[in-house]
Amino acid sequence: MKIFSFSLPIPTIDDALVNALYGRYSDMSIGSHHGQMYVACDREAACLESAIDSAVTDLWAMGIHPLRIELDIPELAA
């Protein structure tokens, strides 16, 4: 298993839902950038697709619907 990092921009959610998310998932954190809320994930899985799928499924179960997926792709040395 490997840890995959990615962000999921989400619609604005209230503090109760933020606290519920923190209480349930230790591999997710909530942030905001230029007025856009997002969930940052460090999800352990066999592959990136499984990591994203499980995180999105977990958020949907809480009534949070991600807007898109953002990956941090490291720059390669020239």
Secondary structure, DSSP 8 states (H G I E B T S, - for coil): -EEEEEEEEE----HHHHHHHHHH-TTEEEEEETTEEEEEEEEEESSHHHHHHHHHHHHHHTT------EE-------
